[in-house]
Amino acid sequence: MSFSVKGFKAASVSCGIKKSGRPDLSLIYSEVPAVASAAFTKNALKAAPVLLSMKNSKNGRISAVIANSGNANAATGKEGYKNAEKTASAVAAELPVRAGDVFVCSTGVIGVKLPVAKIISGVKNAALLLRPEGLDDAARGIMTTDTFAKTASAELKLGGRKCRISGMAKGSGMIHPDLATMLCFVLTDVSVSKRMLDSALSVCVKESFNSITVDGDTSTNDTVLCLANGMAGNRPVKSPGREYKAFLKALSSVMISLAKQIVKDGEGASKFVEIEVKGAGDEKTARAAAMAIAKSSLVKTAVYGGDPNWGRVLSAVGNSGILFREEKIKIFFGGLKVVSGGIEHSGFNEKKAHLALAGKEVRITVDLGSGKKSAKVWTCDLTEGYIKINAHYRT
């Protein structure tokens, strides 16, 4: 399936931020102003580009996105904010857009001044290279410690019109909910109102990026942006109904795919882990328990070693802050029951339990036995590789 979306063009260049010389600046342009919906990090320390993009996105329309990698432009004070503004102005100087309609993003090392002269030069070069097929290049230009570009697409029909949703994301470490450093840009040619786009993005962020964790660290730069330029020509989606549900389903599939790719590319990770908590009285309880398990370094290292230490899972549930009855809990590794009634299952087989944790994809299920609600979150194992990457991140 093609990654291109009608009315969008993109490009990526190397402007000299990364010592490696790899692409480090991506530009995305919509031929018509697009309806915009965004979600930002809840970290109290927000990077300069986040603050600027929060301001620029308030009018509900965005025409261009400029994103650099290798430098977060975070904890850089007033100069950092001015440099973010200069970046937006540089885009406006090259394209028929206003600086206030430019969405600015940065990702990389915190506390280092943005080399804005290099950015401005890079914007000029990127503007000349804009093309519909450039979205794949843009996905590579936002990578930092990522080992592969993360992209996903979906097609749907609305009112007989063929529509497309395509997304790109970067993220490998510093990944945790409340915008699990992570950037995500989703582009669609669907015509949809601001109100319904906000509604859809809110739902999809919760079940995708707010359902993953790699290392429990929320970044200063986390951003999700969805742009809808309406160029598919469908009748505008303005209210809940069949067409909104179809759009929501397609958007969700793209964002969940991107979220899972981030976890699979977790820094140093060797295993992808799905954790499901069911049998809860409400979804909030199930999610809290699942996330407590996913964040546990002891659980993650046990998964890495294939150690069927179910006590670590049970302990994580106990640390989650939820109310539960120990004697009702069941725990499964894959389809193998290892705990029943809060104690080791009578048929527990350590060899089989070890094998259940040995694959590249691992599933852990906890049944609280207290209701019918459930939640899934995704994480990865914790290996020596994570330490090696982050011990030398600035070098």
C-alpha positions in Angstrom: 0.0 0.0 0.0 1.3 3.5 -0.9 2.3 5.7 2.0 1.4 8.9 0.1 -1.7 10.9 0.9 -3.5 13.2 -1.5 -2.5 16.8 -1.1 0.6 16.2 1.1 4.2 16.5 0.1 7.3 15.9 2.2 11.1 15.8 2.2 14.0 15.0 4.4 17.6 16.4 4.4 20.7 16.4 6.4 21.4 19.9 7.8 24.4 18.9 10.0 22.8 18.4 13.4 23.8 14.7 13.5 27.5 13.9 13.5 26.7 10.8 11.5 25.5 12.9 8.5 22.2 11.0 8.4 19.0 12.9 7.6 18.0 15.1 10.5 15.4 17.5 9.2 11.9 16.6 7.8 9.4 18.9 6.2 5.7 18.1 5.5 3.5 20.4 3.5 -0.3 20.3 2.9 -1.3 22.0 -0.4 -4.4 23.3 1.5 -4.6 24.2 5.1 -5.5 21.1 7.1 -7.7 20.7 10.1 -5.3 19.9 13.0 -5.6 18.0 16.2 -2.7 17.5 18.6 -1.7 16.0 21.9 1.4 16.9 23.8 3.6 15.7 26.6 2.3 16.2 30.1 5.9 16.5 31.4 6.0 19.9 33.3 9.3 20.6 31.5 8.1 21.2 27.9 10.5 21.9 25.1 10.4 25.2 23.2 8.9 23.7 20.0 6.2 22.0 22.1 5.2 25.4 23.6 5.2 27.0 20.1 3.2 24.2 18.5 0.7 24.3 21.3 0.2 28.0 20.5 0.1 27.6 16.7 -2.3 24.6 16.8 -5.0 26.6 18.8 -6.5 28.0 15.6 -7.3 24.4 14.4 -5.4 24.7 11.1 -1.9 23.8 10.2 -0.2 24.0 6.7 3.3 22.6 7.4 5.3 20.6 9.8 9.0 21.0 10.4 10.8 18.5 12.6 14.5 18.1 13.4 16.2 15.2 15.1 19.4 15.1 17.1 18.6 18.2 19.2 15.5 18.5 21.4 15.7 22.3 21.9 14.5 21.6 25.5 15.7 23.4 28.6 17.2 26.1 26.3 15.3 29.1 27.8 14.0 32.1 25.9 16.6 31.6 23.2 15.3 28.2 22.5 11.7 29.5 22.0 13.0 32.3 19.7 14.9 29.6 17.7 11.7 27.6 17.4 9.9 30.8 16.1 12.8 31.3 13.6 12.3 27.8 12.4 8.6 28.4 11.7 9.5 31.7 9.9 12.0 29.9 7.8 9.3 27.6 6.5 7.0 30.5 5.9 9.7 32.2 3.8 9.9 29.1 1.5 6.3 28.0 1.3 3.0 29.9 0.8 2.1 29.5 4.5 2.0 31.8 7.6 4.6 31.2 10.4 1.6 30.8 12.7 0.4 27.8 10.7 3.6 25.9 11.0 3.9 23.1 13.5 7.5 22.8 14.9 8.9 19.7 16.5 12.4 18.7 17.8 13.8 15.5 19.2 17.2 14.5 20.5 19.6 15.7 23.2 18.1 17.9 25.9 19.9 21.1 27.0 21.8 21.8 23.9 21.2 25.0 21.9 19.5 24.5 18.6 21.9 25.3 15.6 19.2 27.4 14.0 21.4 28.6 11.1 21.8 25.0 10.0 18.0 24.5 10.4 17.2 27.5 8.2 19.6 26.3 5.5 18.1 22.9 5.7 14.5 24.2 5.3 15.5 25.9 2.1 16.9 22.6 0.7 14.0 20.6 1.9 11.4 22.9 0.3 13.0 22.3 -3.1 12.7 18.5 -2.6 9.1 18.3 -1.5 7.2 15.5 -3.3 4.2 13.3 -2.6 6.4 10.2 -2.3 8.6 12.0 0.3 6.7 10.8 3.4 9.0 7.8 3.7 12.0 10.0 3.6 10.4 12.3 6.3 9.9 9.2 8.5 13.6 8.5 8.4 14.5 12.1 9.1 12.9 12.2 12.5 14.8 9.1 13.8 17.2 9.3 16.7 18.1 5.9 18.4 15.5 4.2 16.3 16.8 1.2 14.3 14.0 1.5 11.6 11.5 4.0 10.3 8.0 3.5 11.7 5.1 3.9 9.2 1.6 2.7 8.8 -1.3 3.3 6.4 -5.0 2.4 6.1 -7.6 2.9 3.4 -11.3 3.4 3.8 -14.3 4.6 1.8 -16.5 7.4 3.0 -19.6 8.3 1.0 -18.1 6.3 -2.0 -14.9 8.3 -1.8 -11.6 6.4 -1.4 -9.7 7.9 1.6 -6.3 7.2 3.1 -4.7 7.7 6.5 -0.9 7.4 6.8 1.3 7.9 9.8 4.9 8.1 10.8 6.4 7.9 14.3 9.8 7.9 16.0 10.6 6.6 19.4 12.8 4.0 21.0 13.7 5.2 24.4 12.2 7.7 26.9 8.8 6.1 26.2 5.9 6.1 28.6 2.3 7.1 28.6 1.0 10.7 28.6 2.6 10.6 25.2 4.7 7.8 25.5 11.2 10.8 23.0 8.3 10.2 20.7 6.9 12.1 17.8 3.9 11.0 15.6 2.5 12.7 12.5 -0.7 11.2 11.0 -1.9 12.6 7.7 -5.2 12.0 6.0 -7.2 13.3 3.1 -10.5 12.8 4.9 -12.8 15.8 5.3 -13.6 15.9 9.0 -14.6 18.6 11.4 -12.2 19.9 14.1 -14.6 18.6 16.8 -14.7 15.1 15.5 -11.0 14.9 14.7 -10.3 16.0 18.3 -12.7 13.3 19.5 -11.1 10.6 17.4 -7.5 11.5 18.3 -8.3 11.5 22.0 -9.7 8.0 21.8 -6.8 6.7 19.6 -4.0 8.2 21.7 -5.4 6.5 24.8 -5.5 3.0 23.2 -2.2 3.4 21.4 0.6 5.7 22.6 -0.8 5.9 26.1 -0.8 2.1 26.3 2.9 1.6 25.8 6.0 1.9 27.9 9.7 1.1 27.3 11.5 2.6 30.2 8.9 4.6 32.3 10.4 8.0 31.2 8.0 10.7 29.7 9.9 13.0 27.4 9.9 16.8 27.2 9.0 16.7 23.5 6.3 14.1 23.1 3.9 15.1 20.4 1.1 13.6 18.3 -0.3 15.5 15.4 -3.1 14.6 13.1 -3.7 16.6 9.9 -6.9 16.2 7.8 -6.8 18.3 4.5 -10.2 17.0 3.2 -8.9 16.5 -0.4 -10.5 13.0 -0.7 -13.7 15.0 -1.3 -16.0 13.0 1.0 -18.9 14.7 2.7 -17.4 16.2 5.9 -17.7 14.0 9.0 -19.3 16.4 11.4 -21.0 14.1 13.9 -20.9 10.6 15.5 -22.3 8.0 13.2 -21.4 5.3 10.8 -18.8 7.3 8.9 -17.2 8.6 12.0 -16.9 5.1 13.4 -15.2 3.9 10.1 -12.8 6.8 10.3 -12.1 6.1 14.0 -11.4 2.4 13.3 -9.0 3.2 10.5 -7.2 5.9 12.5 -6.9 3.5 15.5 -5.4 0.8 13.3 -2.7 3.2 12.1 -1.8 4.6 15.5 -1.8 1.2 17.3 0.5 -0.1 14.6 2.9 2.8 15.1 2.7 2.4 18.9 3.6 -1.3 18.7 6.5 -0.6 16.3 7.9 1.8 18.9 7.8 -0.9 21.6 9.3 -3.5 19.2 12.2 -1.0 18.6 12.7 -0.3 22.3 16.3 0.6 23.0 18.2 -2.7 23.5 14.9 -4.7 23.4 14.9 -8.4 22.3 11.2 -9.2 23.1 7.8 -7.6 22.5 5.5 -8.0 25.5 1.7 -7.8 25.6 0.2 -7.5 29.0 -3.5 -7.9 29.5 -5.4 -7.5 32.8 -9.0 -8.7 32.7 -11.6 -9.5 35.3 -11.5 -6.0 36.7 -14.4 -3.9 38.0 -13.6 -1.0 35.6 -11.2 -0.2 32.8 -9.2 2.2 34.9 -8.4 -0.5 37.4 -7.4 -2.9 34.7 -5.1 -0.3 33.0 -3.4 0.7 36.2 -2.6 -3.0 37.0 -1.4 -3.7 33.5 0.8 -0.6 33.4 2.4 -1.4 36.8 3.4 -4.8 35.4 4.7 -3.3 32.2 6.8 -0.7 34.1 8.4 -3.2 36.5 12.1 -3.6 35.8 12.0 -6.9 37.6 9.3 -8.2 35.3 11.0 -6.9 32.3 14.4 -8.5 33.2 12.7 -11.8 34.0 11.1 -11.8 30.6 14.5 -11.1 29.1 16.0 -14.1 30.8 13.0 -16.3 30.3 12.6 -16.7 34.0 9.0 -17.7 34.9 9.1 -15.7 38.1 5.4 -15.1 38.5 5.9 -13.6 41.9 7.3 -10.4 40.2 4.0 -10.1 38.2 1.9 -10.6 41.4 4.0 -8.1 43.3 3.6 -5.5 40.5 -0.1 -5.8 40.8 0.2 -5.2 44.5 2.2 -2.1 43.8 -0.3 -0.7 41.3 -2.5 0.9 44.0 -5.7 -1.0 42.9 -8.0 -2.9 45.2 -8.1 -6.6 44.6 -8.6 -10.0 46.3 -5.4 -12.0 46.2 -7.3 -15.3 46.4 -9.1 -14.6 43.1 -6.0 -13.8 41.0 -5.0 -16.0 38.1 -1.8 -15.4 36.0 -1.0 -16.9 32.6 2.3 -16.9 30.6 1.1 -17.3 27.1 -1.8 -19.8 27.4 -0.1 -21.5 30.4 -1.7 -21.0 33.8 1.0 -20.4 36.4 -1.0 -18.9 39.3 -4.5 -19.8 40.5 -6.2 -18.3 43.5 -3.2 -16.1 44.3 -0.8 -19.1 44.7 1.3 -21.2 42.3 -1.0 -23.3 40.1 -1.0 -27.0 41.1 0.0 -28.0 37.6 2.8 -25.5 37.3 5.6 -26.7 35.1 8.7 -24.6 35.2 10.1 -25.9 31.9 6.9 -25.1 30.0 6.6 -21.7 31.7 10.2 -20.9 30.6 9.3 -21.8 27.0 6.3 -19.5 27.2 8.6 -16.6 27.8 11.3 -17.7 25.3 9.9 -16.3 22.1 10.3 -12.9 20.5 6.7 -12.1 21.4 5.5 -12.8 24.9 2.0 -12.5 26.4 1.2 -12.2 30.1 -2.4 -12.3 31.3 -3.7 -11.5 34.8 -7.3 -12.2 35.7 -8.4 -10.3 38.8 -11.6 -12.3 39.1 -13.6 -9.2 40.1 -15.5 -8.0 37.0 -15.7 -7.9 33.3 -13.5 -5.0 32.3 -10.0 -5.4 30.7 -7.1 -3.4 29.3 -4.0 -4.2 27.2 -0.6 -2.4 27.3 2.5 -3.2 25.4 6.1 -3.1 26.6 9.5 -4.8 25.9 12.1 -6.6 27.9 15.0 -4.8 29.6 18.5 -5.8 28.5 22.1 -4.8 28.8 21.6 -3.1 25.4 19.4 -0.4 27.0 22.2 0.6 29.4 24.8 0.7 26.7 22.7 3.0 24.5 21.8 5.4 27.2 25.2 5.4 29.0 26.7 7.1 25.9 23.7 8.9 24.4 25.5 12.3 24.1 28.8 10.9 22.7 
